[in-house]
Amino acid sequence: MSTKKKMLWLLSLLPFFIACGDDNTDIPDWPWAEPETPTEPVEANPDIVNLGWTNVKSTYGTLPEHINVYKSPETLEGKKAIAYIAVGDMSKAAFGVVSYTHLTLPTKLEV
């Protein structure tokens, strides 16, 4: 290879070495902003809501995050109804039963 070709070849690589060797502190920030976080809470049980039930958790004061309360639509299976269900994420809570018998104090049974 001739000296002239070697020099041209080395000069063609010079921009690569300059770009790789610079710390690039003068690169501007990205022009786009950080992704926005959703402002509305995500429904924990969309299947229930899609069946017409309404999340009424806020009606019952401060409940744990993993518990939601739903009210039924005005009619269920063609009949007027008022029904409520409580749905809890059992991976985040324990389930217990409280029972009352005659005049004794309540007892708590852990399930």
C-alpha positions in Angstrom: 0.0 0.0 0.0 1.4 3.4 -0.9 2.1 6.1 1.7 -0.5 8.3 0.2 -3.2 5.6 0.6 -2.1 4.9 4.1 -2.4 8.7 5.0 -5.9 8.9 3.4 -7.0 5.8 5.3 -5.7 7.2 8.6 -7.3 10.6 8.0 -10.6 8.9 7.2 -10.5 7.3 10.7 -9.6 10.6 12.5 -13.2 11.8 13.0 -14.0 8.5 14.6 -11.1 8.8 17.1 -12.0 12.4 17.8 -15.7 11.6 18.5 -14.8 8.6 20.7 -12.2 10.5 22.7 -14.3 13.5 23.6 -16.2 13.5 26.9 -19.1 15.2 25.0 -20.1 17.5 27.9 -21.6 20.0 25.6 -24.4 17.8 24.4 -27.7 19.4 25.2 -30.5 17.8 27.2 -33.1 15.8 25.4 -35.8 18.1 23.9 -38.7 16.0 25.2 -40.0 15.8 28.8 -40.1 12.8 31.1 -43.2 10.6 30.5 -46.2 11.8 32.6 -47.5 9.5 35.3 -51.2 8.8 35.2 -53.2 11.2 37.4 -56.2 9.0 37.7 -55.9 5.8 39.7 -56.1 2.6 37.8 -59.2 0.6 38.5 -58.1 -2.6 40.4 -61.1 -4.7 39.1 -62.0 -3.5 35.6 -64.0 -6.7 35.0 -66.4 -5.8 37.8 -66.8 -2.2 36.6 -67.4 -3.4 33.0 -70.4 -5.4 34.4 -72.0 -2.2 35.6 -70.8 -2.1 39.2 -69.6 1.2 40.6 -66.6 1.6 42.9 -67.9 3.3 46.1 -64.7 2.8 48.2 -64.5 6.6 49.0 -68.0 6.4 50.6 -66.7 4.2 53.4 -63.9 6.4 54.7 -60.3 5.4 54.6 -60.0 1.7 53.6 -56.7 -0.1 53.0 -55.4 0.3 49.4 -56.0 -3.4 48.7 -59.8 -3.3 49.6 -62.5 -1.9 47.2 -66.2 -1.8 47.7 -68.6 -1.9 44.7 -72.3 -1.1 44.4 -74.5 -3.0 41.9 -76.3 -1.5 39.1 -80.0 -0.6 39.7 -81.1 -3.9 38.2 -79.6 -7.4 38.4 -80.9 -10.1 36.1 -83.9 -7.9 35.3 -84.9 -7.3 38.9 -84.4 -4.1 41.0 -81.5 -4.7 43.4 -79.2 -3.0 45.9 -76.1 -5.0 46.5 -72.6 -4.3 47.6 -69.5 -6.4 47.4 -66.1 -6.0 49.0 -63.1 -7.2 47.0 -59.7 -7.6 48.6 -56.3 -8.5 47.2 -55.5 -11.5 49.4 -51.8 -11.3 48.5 -51.7 -8.1 50.6 -54.1 -9.0 53.4 -55.1 -11.7 55.8 -58.7 -12.9 56.1 -60.4 -13.2 59.5 -63.9 -14.0 60.7 -65.5 -12.4 63.8 -68.4 -14.3 65.3 -70.9 -13.4 68.1 -72.6 -16.1 70.2 -75.3 -15.3 72.7 -73.9 -13.1 75.5 -70.2 -13.9 75.1 -67.6 -11.6 73.8 -66.7 -11.7 70.1 -64.0 -14.2 69.2 -61.8 -13.7 66.2 -61.0 -16.8 64.1 -58.0 -16.5 61.7 -58.5 -18.4 58.4 
